[in-house]
Amino acid sequence: MGTQQESAKTRVRIEQSAKRVRAYLGGQVVVDTLHAALVWEIPYYPTYYLPLSDVRAELVEDGVGKRSPSRGDATTYTVKVDGQEAQGAALRYTDSPVEELRDLVRLEWDAMDAWFEEDEEVFVHPRSPYSRIDILPSSRHIRVEVDGVTVAESSNARLLFETGLPVRYYLPKTHVRMDLLERSETTTGCPYKGTAEYWSIRAGDNVHKDLAWSYPTPLPESERVAGLVCFYDEKVDVFVDGVRQERPKTPFS
């Protein structure tokens, strides 16, 4: 892992990644680098900034992009490679007050067809070197209530501990009132867990949208929660060994 830098003036946190990073568009390599920089534009996770010298695609200037209070004025570019193009998919801060950013390019994650760290495809956003997931079996008694209705109860949960988030209780479907759950069209992605599917919960006359989720085919590091059901602790009442837990305050509250 490389050195970490943070400007006291701009509060931009930058760290060199030790991983080989590649991005593809239309089956062609847009960038292949051993010198990617992780830049925390927001506190929750980083994005990749890539050396201009390692970009293999043509970058055609579109015009002035948004100004960042910390990074300065941006210029956007259309990415062109082998007949494929993604408009506005590249961004540079050539006159940034943060000197380390001036020769780097940020590619819009979703504008690329695929991203790889070494030879493993990654999804949603780069993995933070400071995020970790631990999944542990637990015999603690977990009970979940929605509007006073018990929707799940188990002494065979898997507890998922993820950096920066409250502990999550994943329960077997056989211990969940699946008759109260209604399949949602919502899906979300996580670079550590994979793609989640959601359920809304009917309790009495009320339907609470997207309160429960599951990872049917999680990524390898999260395989131990495959097919289990989890609930937003921020929005339901969770009892652990009979003790009601305080609802956590998170971005999902």
C-alpha positions as a Markdown table, in Angstrom:
| # | Residue | x | y | z |
|---|---|---|---|---|
| 1 | Met | 0.0 | 0.0 | 0.0 |
| 2 | Gly | 1.3 | 3.4 | -1.0 |
| 3 | Thr | 1.6 | 6.6 | 1.0 |
| 4 | Gln | -1.4 | 8.5 | 2.2 |
| 5 | Gln | -1.7 | 12.2 | 1.6 |
| 6 | Glu | -4.2 | 14.8 | 2.8 |
| 7 | Ser | -4.1 | 18.5 | 2.1 |
| 8 | Ala | -5.0 | 20.6 | 5.2 |
| 9 | Lys | -6.3 | 23.3 | 2.8 |
| 10 | Thr | -8.5 | 21.1 | 0.6 |
| 11 | Arg | -9.2 | 18.0 | 2.8 |
| 12 | Val | -8.7 | 15.7 | -0.2 |
| 13 | Arg | -7.5 | 12.3 | 1.0 |
| 14 | Ile | -5.3 | 10.5 | -1.6 |
| 15 | Glu | -3.6 | 7.1 | -1.3 |
| 16 | Gln | -1.7 | 5.1 | -3.8 |
| 17 | Ser | -3.1 | 1.7 | -4.6 |
| 18 | Ala | -0.8 | -1.3 | -4.8 |
| 19 | Lys | -3.3 | -3.1 | -7.2 |
| 20 | Arg | -3.2 | -3.4 | -10.9 |
| 21 | Val | -6.3 | -1.6 | -12.2 |
| 22 | Arg | -8.0 | -2.0 | -15.6 |
| 23 | Ala | -11.2 | -0.6 | -17.1 |
| 24 | Tyr | -12.8 | -1.8 | -20.3 |
| 25 | Leu | -15.3 | -0.3 | -22.8 |
| 26 | Gly | -16.7 | -2.3 | -25.7 |
| 27 | Gly | -14.2 | -5.1 | -24.9 |
| 28 | Gln | -11.3 | -2.8 | -25.3 |
| 29 | Val | -8.9 | -1.7 | -22.6 |
| 30 | Val | -9.4 | 2.0 | -21.6 |
| 31 | Val | -6.8 | 2.0 | -18.9 |
| 32 | Asp | -4.3 | -0.5 | -17.5 |
| 33 | Thr | -2.2 | 0.8 | -14.6 |
| 34 | Leu | -0.1 | -0.2 | -11.7 |
| 35 | His | -0.2 | 3.4 | -10.3 |
| 36 | Ala | -3.9 | 4.1 | -9.6 |
| 37 | Ala | -4.7 | 6.6 | -6.9 |
| 38 | Leu | -7.5 | 6.1 | -4.4 |
| 39 | Val | -9.2 | 9.5 | -3.8 |
| 40 | Trp | -11.9 | 9.9 | -1.2 |
| 41 | Glu | -14.3 | 12.4 | -2.8 |
| 42 | Ile | -16.9 | 11.4 | -0.2 |
| 43 | Pro | -16.1 | 9.9 | 3.3 |
| 44 | Tyr | -17.7 | 6.5 | 2.6 |
| 45 | Tyr | -15.5 | 5.0 | -0.1 |
| 46 | Pro | -12.8 | 6.0 | -2.6 |
| 47 | Thr | -12.8 | 6.4 | -6.4 |
| 48 | Tyr | -10.0 | 5.7 | -8.8 |
| 49 | Tyr | -7.9 | 8.5 | -10.3 |
| 50 | Leu | -5.6 | 7.1 | -13.0 |
| 51 | Pro | -2.4 | 8.3 | -14.6 |
| 52 | Leu | -3.0 | 10.0 | -18.0 |
| 53 | Ser | 0.0 | 8.1 | -19.3 |
| 54 | Asp | -1.7 | 4.7 | -18.7 |
| 55 | Val | -4.9 | 5.6 | -20.5 |
| 56 | Arg | -5.1 | 3.9 | -23.9 |
| 57 | Ala | -8.3 | 5.4 | -25.2 |
| 58 | Glu | -8.6 | 8.8 | -26.9 |
| 59 | Leu | -10.0 | 11.6 | -24.7 |
| 60 | Val | -11.9 | 14.3 | -26.6 |
| 61 | Glu | -12.6 | 17.4 | -24.6 |
| 62 | Asp | -16.3 | 18.2 | -24.0 |
| 63 | Gly | -16.0 | 21.3 | -22.0 |
| 64 | Val | -16.0 | 22.7 | -18.5 |
| 65 | Gly | -17.4 | 20.4 | -15.8 |
| 66 | Lys | -18.6 | 21.1 | -12.3 |
| 67 | Arg | -16.3 | 22.9 | -9.9 |
| 68 | Ser | -15.3 | 21.1 | -6.7 |
| 69 | Pro | -14.5 | 23.3 | -3.7 |
| 70 | Ser | -11.6 | 20.9 | -2.8 |
| 71 | Arg | -10.4 | 19.8 | -6.3 |
| 72 | Gly | -11.0 | 22.9 | -8.4 |
| 73 | Asp | -12.4 | 23.3 | -11.9 |
| 74 | Ala | -13.0 | 20.1 | -13.9 |
| 75 | Thr | -12.8 | 19.5 | -17.6 |
| 76 | Thr | -14.9 | 16.6 | -19.0 |
| 77 | Tyr | -14.0 | 14.3 | -21.9 |
| 78 | Thr | -15.6 | 11.8 | -24.2 |
| 79 | Val | -13.8 | 8.5 | -24.1 |
| 80 | Lys | -13.3 | 6.9 | -27.5 |
| 81 | Val | -11.8 | 3.5 | -28.2 |
| 82 | Asp | -12.1 | 1.2 | -31.2 |
| 83 | Gly | -15.4 | 2.7 | -32.4 |
| 84 | Gln | -16.9 | 2.8 | -29.0 |
| 85 | Glu | -17.4 | 6.0 | -27.1 |
| 86 | Ala | -18.7 | 7.2 | -23.7 |
| 87 | Gln | -19.6 | 10.9 | -23.6 |
| 88 | Gly | -18.5 | 12.8 | -20.6 |
| 89 | Ala | -17.0 | 9.7 | -19.0 |
| 90 | Ala | -13.6 | 11.2 | -18.2 |
| 91 | Leu | -12.8 | 14.1 | -16.0 |
| 92 | Arg | -9.6 | 16.0 | -15.2 |
| 93 | Tyr | -8.5 | 18.7 | -12.8 |
| 94 | Thr | -5.6 | 20.0 | -14.7 |
| 95 | Asp | -5.2 | 23.2 | -12.6 |
| 96 | Ser | -6.3 | 21.6 | -9.3 |
| 97 | Pro | -5.0 | 23.2 | -6.1 |
| 98 | Val | -4.2 | 19.5 | -5.2 |
| 99 | Glu | -1.0 | 19.0 | -7.3 |
| 100 | Glu | -1.3 | 15.2 | -7.1 |
| 101 | Leu | -4.5 | 15.3 | -9.2 |
| 102 | Arg | -3.3 | 17.4 | -12.1 |
| 103 | Asp | -1.9 | 14.5 | -14.2 |
| 104 | Leu | -4.6 | 12.0 | -13.3 |
| 105 | Val | -7.9 | 11.1 | -15.0 |
| 106 | Arg | -11.1 | 10.0 | -13.3 |
| 107 | Leu | -13.3 | 7.6 | -15.3 |
| 108 | Glu | -17.0 | 7.4 | -14.5 |
| 109 | Trp | -17.4 | 4.0 | -13.0 |
| 110 | Asp | -20.8 | 3.2 | -14.6 |
| 111 | Ala | -19.7 | 4.4 | -18.0 |
| 112 | Met | -17.2 | 1.6 | -18.3 |
| 113 | Asp | -18.3 | -2.0 | -19.1 |
| 114 | Ala | -16.1 | -3.6 | -16.5 |
| 115 | Trp | -13.4 | -2.9 | -13.9 |
| 116 | Phe | -10.7 | -5.2 | -12.6 |
| 117 | Glu | -8.5 | -5.1 | -9.6 |
| 118 | Glu | -5.7 | -7.5 | -10.6 |
| 119 | Asp | -7.7 | -10.3 | -12.4 |
| 120 | Glu | -10.9 | -10.1 | -10.3 |
| 121 | Glu | -13.8 | -8.0 | -11.6 |
| 122 | Val | -15.1 | -5.5 | -9.1 |
| 123 | Phe | -18.5 | -3.8 | -9.0 |
| 124 | Val | -20.1 | -0.6 | -7.8 |
| 125 | His | -17.0 | 1.2 | -6.7 |
| 126 | Pro | -13.4 | 0.5 | -5.7 |
| 127 | Arg | -12.9 | -1.5 | -2.5 |
| 128 | Ser | -11.6 | 0.6 | 0.3 |
| 129 | Pro | -8.4 | -0.8 | 2.0 |
| 130 | Tyr | -10.0 | 0.2 | 5.3 |
| 131 | Ser | -13.3 | -1.7 | 5.0 |
| 132 | Arg | -13.5 | -5.3 | 6.2 |
| 133 | Ile | -16.3 | -7.8 | 6.5 |
| 134 | Asp | -16.4 | -10.6 | 9.2 |
| 135 | Ile | -19.3 | -13.1 | 9.2 |
| 136 | Leu | -19.7 | -15.2 | 12.3 |
| 137 | Pro | -22.3 | -17.8 | 13.3 |
| 138 | Ser | -24.2 | -16.9 | 16.5 |
| 139 | Ser | -26.5 | -18.8 | 18.8 |
| 140 | Arg | -27.8 | -15.5 | 20.3 |
| 141 | His | -31.6 | -15.3 | 20.1 |
| 142 | Ile | -32.6 | -12.8 | 17.4 |
| 143 | Arg | -36.2 | -11.5 | 17.1 |
| 144 | Val | -37.4 | -8.9 | 14.5 |
| 145 | Glu | -40.6 | -6.9 | 14.9 |
| 146 | Val | -42.4 | -4.6 | 12.5 |
| 147 | Asp | -45.2 | -2.6 | 14.0 |
| 148 | Gly | -45.3 | -5.0 | 16.9 |
| 149 | Val | -45.6 | -8.1 | 14.6 |
| 150 | Thr | -42.8 | -10.7 | 14.9 |
| 151 | Val | -41.5 | -11.2 | 11.3 |
| 152 | Ala | -38.4 | -13.3 | 12.1 |
| 153 | Glu | -37.0 | -15.3 | 15.1 |
| 154 | Ser | -33.9 | -17.4 | 15.2 |
| 155 | Ser | -31.0 | -18.7 | 17.3 |
| 156 | Asn | -29.1 | -19.7 | 14.2 |
| 157 | Ala | -28.1 | -16.3 | 12.8 |
| 158 | Arg | -25.0 | -15.2 | 10.9 |
| 159 | Leu | -23.7 | -11.8 | 12.2 |
| 160 | Leu | -22.1 | -9.6 | 9.6 |
| 161 | Phe | -19.7 | -7.0 | 10.9 |
| 162 | Glu | -18.8 | -4.4 | 8.2 |
| 163 | Thr | -16.5 | -1.4 | 8.9 |
| 164 | Gly | -18.5 | 1.7 | 9.5 |
| 165 | Leu | -21.9 | 0.0 | 9.7 |
| 166 | Pro | -23.9 | -1.6 | 12.5 |
| 167 | Val | -23.8 | -5.3 | 12.9 |
| 168 | Arg | -26.3 | -7.0 | 10.6 |
| 169 | Tyr | -28.3 | -10.1 | 11.5 |
| 170 | Tyr | -28.8 | -12.6 | 8.7 |
| 171 | Leu | -31.4 | -15.2 | 9.4 |
| 172 | Pro | -32.4 | -18.4 | 7.6 |
| 173 | Lys | -35.6 | -18.1 | 5.5 |
| 174 | Thr | -37.2 | -20.9 | 7.5 |
| 175 | His | -37.0 | -18.7 | 10.5 |
| 176 | Val | -38.6 | -15.7 | 8.7 |
| 177 | Arg | -42.3 | -15.1 | 8.2 |
| 178 | Met | -41.9 | -15.2 | 4.4 |
| 179 | Asp | -45.7 | -15.0 | 4.1 |
| 180 | Leu | -45.4 | -11.4 | 5.3 |
| 181 | Leu | -42.7 | -10.5 | 2.8 |
| 182 | Glu | -43.5 | -9.2 | -0.7 |
| 183 | Arg | -40.9 | -9.4 | -3.4 |
| 184 | Ser | -39.7 | -5.9 | -4.5 |
| 185 | Glu | -38.2 | -4.9 | -7.9 |
| 186 | Thr | -35.4 | -3.2 | -6.0 |
| 187 | Thr | -31.8 | -4.4 | -6.3 |
| 188 | Thr | -28.6 | -2.9 | -5.0 |
| 189 | Gly | -24.9 | -3.7 | -5.5 |
| 190 | Cys | -22.0 | -3.9 | -3.0 |
| 191 | Pro | -18.4 | -4.4 | -3.9 |
| 192 | Tyr | -17.9 | -6.7 | -0.9 |
| 193 | Lys | -21.1 | -8.7 | -0.9 |
| 194 | Gly | -22.6 | -8.6 | -4.4 |
| 195 | Thr | -26.1 | -8.0 | -5.7 |
| 196 | Ala | -29.0 | -7.9 | -3.2 |
| 197 | Glu | -32.7 | -8.5 | -3.8 |
| 198 | Tyr | -35.3 | -6.9 | -1.6 |
| 199 | Trp | -38.7 | -7.5 | 0.0 |
| 200 | Ser | -41.3 | -5.2 | 1.4 |
| 201 | Ile | -43.0 | -6.2 | 4.6 |
| 202 | Arg | -46.8 | -6.3 | 5.3 |
| 203 | Ala | -47.6 | -5.8 | 9.0 |
| 204 | Gly | -51.3 | -5.3 | 9.6 |
| 205 | Asp | -52.6 | -2.8 | 7.1 |
| 206 | Asn | -49.2 | -1.2 | 6.4 |
| 207 | Val | -46.7 | -2.2 | 3.8 |
| 208 | His | -43.1 | -1.1 | 4.6 |
| 209 | Lys | -41.1 | -0.9 | 1.4 |
| 210 | Asp | -37.7 | -2.6 | 1.0 |
| 211 | Leu | -37.1 | -3.4 | 4.7 |
| 212 | Ala | -35.5 | -6.8 | 4.1 |
| 213 | Trp | -32.9 | -8.1 | 1.7 |
| 214 | Ser | -30.8 | -11.1 | 0.7 |
| 215 | Tyr | -27.8 | -12.0 | -1.4 |
| 216 | Pro | -28.7 | -15.1 | -3.4 |
| 217 | Thr | -25.3 | -15.4 | -5.0 |
| 218 | Pro | -22.9 | -13.3 | -2.9 |
| 219 | Leu | -19.2 | -12.6 | -3.8 |
| 220 | Pro | -16.7 | -15.1 | -2.3 |
| 221 | Glu | -15.8 | -13.2 | 0.8 |
| 222 | Ser | -19.5 | -13.0 | 1.8 |
| 223 | Glu | -20.6 | -16.6 | 0.8 |
| 224 | Arg | -21.6 | -17.3 | 4.4 |
| 225 | Val | -24.8 | -15.1 | 4.1 |
| 226 | Ala | -25.9 | -16.7 | 0.8 |
| 227 | Gly | -29.7 | -16.9 | 0.8 |
| 228 | Leu | -30.2 | -15.5 | 4.3 |
| 229 | Val | -32.5 | -12.6 | 5.1 |
| 230 | Cys | -31.5 | -9.4 | 6.8 |
| 231 | Phe | -33.5 | -6.4 | 8.0 |
| 232 | Tyr | -32.8 | -2.7 | 8.3 |
| 233 | Asp | -32.1 | -2.3 | 12.0 |
| 234 | Glu | -32.6 | 1.4 | 11.4 |
| 235 | Lys | -36.3 | 0.8 | 10.6 |
| 236 | Val | -37.4 | -2.3 | 12.5 |
| 237 | Asp | -37.2 | -3.4 | 16.1 |
| 238 | Val | -34.5 | -6.0 | 16.8 |
| 239 | Phe | -34.4 | -8.0 | 20.1 |
| 240 | Val | -31.1 | -9.8 | 21.0 |
| 241 | Asp | -31.5 | -12.3 | 23.8 |
| 242 | Gly | -34.7 | -10.5 | 24.7 |
| 243 | Val | -33.1 | -7.0 | 24.8 |
| 244 | Arg | -34.5 | -4.4 | 22.4 |
| 245 | Gln | -31.6 | -2.9 | 20.5 |
| 246 | Glu | -31.4 | 0.9 | 19.9 |
| 247 | Arg | -32.0 | 1.7 | 16.3 |
| 248 | Pro | -28.7 | 2.8 | 14.8 |
| 249 | Lys | -28.2 | 6.1 | 12.9 |
| 250 | Thr | -26.7 | 5.5 | 9.4 |
| 251 | Pro | -27.1 | 6.8 | 5.9 |
| 252 | Phe | -29.9 | 4.2 | 5.5 |
| 253 | Ser | -31.9 | 5.6 | 8.5 |
